Amino acid sequence: MLKEFLAKHHVEYQEKDVALDVRAREEMAHKSHQMGVPVVDIDGEIFVGFNRSGIARKLGIK
């Protein structure tokens, strides 16, 4: 759902596969203090899960 939302609004993003990338998994755990996905970092603001309203607000999407 997150990827579809970002694509719909033409938002570029960097995807990291935490199942395969140990560094990315450690970074995610450090930033979010949990292991759930997705974790979205937008300019240092962390969103855990698909928080549509929070992500839209941060990106300026109406």
Order of alpha helices (4+ residues) and beta strands (2+ residues): alpha-alpha-beta-beta-alpha
